[in-house]
Amino acid sequence: MEIGDRIVYPMHGAGEVTEIEETEVGGVTKSYYIMQLPMGSLKLMLPVDKVEEIGLREIIDASQLSSVEEVLGGESDDAVGSWNKRYHATLDRLKSGDILEVAAVARNLSRQNVKRKISSGEARLLELSRQILISELIYVLDKSPEETSAWVDEHIGLDKISEPE
């Protein structure tokens, strides 16, 4: 990886490598990628020697966008099991770093939230999944965060879901 590369850090989302910094920690000098996220002012220091271990990957290219669209527009997964089991299964999907898994989580929780209010824990997972998904799609679609968020909502079909009476 080098400066200017756009990468995805699981559980945080996509960003751009803005610099590579050498820092001394406990008498040992280590190299870190400095990653700037497109949403908010968060900067992350990621150890160069742990790239594979932490699951960093390059953002998807435009040819993979149709797969994301299919997942967003696809059938929702049924929410089965106890809240605790669903929460941990959803968290594992987000930790995978796979954009299709993240898109499925965003789709499922977005639709559930329209049909019936989701719990506060699930609402946090919904917000996190959207942040991760949108941060990557900003680069792929070359749109603003607001435009990208609207694109995601359109593909999930939130305007077609009716709220319970």
C-alpha positions as CSV (number, residue, x, y, z in Angstrom):
1,M,0.0,0.0,0.0
2,E,1.1,3.5,-0.6
3,I,-0.1,7.1,-0.1
4,G,-3.3,7.8,-2.0
5,D,-4.5,4.2,-1.9
6,R,-8.2,3.8,-0.9
7,I,-8.6,1.0,1.6
8,V,-11.2,-0.6,3.8
9,Y,-10.6,-1.2,7.5
10,P,-13.3,-3.6,8.9
11,M,-15.6,-2.1,11.5
12,H,-14.5,1.4,10.5
13,G,-15.0,1.7,6.8
14,A,-13.1,3.0,3.8
15,G,-10.6,5.8,3.7
16,E,-7.5,7.0,2.0
17,V,-3.9,6.4,3.0
18,T,-2.7,10.0,3.5
19,E,0.8,9.3,4.9
20,I,3.1,6.6,6.2
21,E,4.6,7.5,9.5
22,E,7.4,6.0,11.5
23,T,6.7,6.1,15.3
24,E,8.7,4.8,18.2
25,V,6.8,2.8,20.7
26,G,8.5,1.2,23.7
27,G,11.9,1.7,22.1
28,V,10.9,0.0,18.8
29,T,10.3,2.0,15.6
30,K,7.3,0.9,13.7
31,S,5.7,2.1,10.4
32,Y,2.0,3.1,10.4
33,Y,-0.4,3.9,7.6
34,I,-2.3,7.1,8.4
35,M,-5.9,6.6,7.1
36,Q,-8.3,9.5,6.7
37,L,-12.0,8.5,6.6
38,P,-14.2,10.5,4.1
39,M,-17.0,11.0,6.7
40,G,-16.1,12.9,9.8
41,S,-12.6,13.9,10.8
42,L,-11.4,10.5,12.0
43,K,-7.8,9.6,11.3
44,L,-6.5,6.1,12.1
45,M,-3.0,4.8,12.5
46,L,-2.7,1.3,11.2
47,P,0.5,-0.8,11.8
48,V,2.0,-1.7,8.4
49,D,3.1,-5.1,9.8
50,K,-0.4,-6.0,10.8
51,V,-2.2,-5.3,7.5
52,E,-3.3,-8.9,6.8
53,E,-4.1,-9.6,10.4
54,I,-6.5,-6.7,10.8
55,G,-8.1,-7.4,7.4
56,L,-7.3,-4.3,5.4
57,R,-8.3,-4.5,1.8
58,E,-8.6,-2.2,-1.2
59,I,-12.0,-0.8,-2.0
60,I,-14.1,-2.6,-4.6
61,D,-14.0,-1.4,-8.2
62,A,-16.9,-0.3,-10.2
63,S,-17.4,-3.7,-11.8
64,Q,-18.4,-5.1,-8.4
65,L,-21.1,-2.5,-7.9
66,S,-23.8,-4.6,-9.5
67,S,-23.2,-7.3,-6.8
68,V,-23.8,-4.6,-4.1
69,E,-27.0,-3.5,-5.9
70,E,-28.2,-7.1,-6.0
71,V,-27.7,-7.5,-2.3
72,L,-29.3,-4.2,-1.4
73,G,-32.3,-5.0,-3.5
74,G,-32.6,-8.6,-2.6
75,E,-34.8,-10.4,-0.1
76,S,-34.2,-9.6,3.5
77,D,-32.9,-12.3,5.8
78,D,-35.4,-13.4,8.4
79,A,-34.5,-12.3,11.9
80,V,-34.4,-15.6,13.8
81,G,-33.2,-16.5,17.3
82,S,-32.8,-14.4,20.4
83,W,-31.9,-10.8,20.2
84,N,-28.4,-11.6,21.7
85,K,-27.7,-14.3,19.0
86,R,-28.9,-12.0,16.2
87,Y,-26.7,-9.2,17.6
88,H,-23.6,-11.3,17.6
89,A,-24.3,-12.9,14.2
90,T,-24.8,-9.4,12.8
91,L,-21.6,-8.1,14.5
92,D,-19.6,-11.0,13.0
93,R,-20.9,-10.1,9.5
94,L,-19.7,-6.5,10.0
95,K,-16.3,-7.7,11.3
96,S,-15.8,-9.8,8.1
97,G,-15.0,-6.6,6.1
98,D,-16.9,-8.1,3.2
99,I,-18.9,-5.3,1.5
100,L,-21.7,-7.7,0.5
101,E,-22.1,-8.9,4.1
102,V,-22.2,-5.2,5.3
103,A,-24.7,-4.4,2.5
104,A,-26.9,-7.3,3.7
105,V,-26.8,-6.0,7.3
106,A,-27.7,-2.5,6.2
107,R,-30.5,-3.8,4.1
108,N,-32.0,-6.1,6.8
109,L,-31.8,-3.6,9.6
110,S,-33.0,-0.7,7.5
111,R,-36.1,-2.6,6.4
112,Q,-36.8,-4.0,9.9
113,N,-36.5,-0.4,11.3
114,V,-39.2,0.8,9.0
115,K,-41.5,-2.1,9.7
116,R,-41.0,-2.1,13.5
117,K,-38.7,-0.1,15.6
118,I,-35.5,-2.0,16.2
119,S,-33.7,-2.2,19.6
120,S,-31.1,0.4,20.5
121,G,-28.3,-2.2,20.0
122,E,-29.6,-3.1,16.5
123,A,-29.9,0.7,15.8
124,R,-26.2,1.1,16.6
125,L,-25.4,-1.8,14.3
126,L,-27.6,-0.2,11.6
127,E,-25.7,3.1,11.9
128,L,-22.3,1.3,11.8
129,S,-23.2,-0.8,8.8
130,R,-24.4,2.3,6.9
131,Q,-21.3,4.2,7.8
132,I,-19.0,1.3,6.7
133,L,-21.0,0.8,3.4
134,I,-21.4,4.4,2.5
135,S,-17.8,5.3,3.2
136,E,-16.7,2.7,0.6
137,L,-19.4,3.6,-1.9
138,I,-18.5,7.3,-1.8
139,Y,-15.3,6.4,-3.6
140,V,-16.9,3.9,-6.0
141,L,-19.8,6.1,-7.0
142,D,-17.8,9.3,-6.8
143,K,-20.6,11.0,-4.9
144,S,-21.0,13.0,-1.7
145,P,-22.0,11.2,1.5
146,E,-25.5,12.5,1.2
147,E,-25.9,11.4,-2.4
148,T,-24.4,8.0,-1.6
149,S,-26.8,7.6,1.4
150,A,-29.7,8.4,-0.9
151,W,-28.4,5.9,-3.4
152,V,-28.2,3.1,-0.7
153,D,-31.8,3.9,0.5
154,E,-33.1,3.8,-3.1
155,H,-31.5,0.4,-3.7
156,I,-32.8,-1.0,-0.4
157,G,-36.2,0.2,-1.5
158,L,-37.1,2.0,1.7
159,D,-39.7,4.2,-0.1
160,K,-41.6,1.0,-1.0
161,I,-41.9,-0.3,2.6
162,S,-45.0,0.7,4.5
163,E,-44.9,1.4,8.2
164,P,-47.2,-0.6,10.4
165,E,-50.5,0.9,11.1
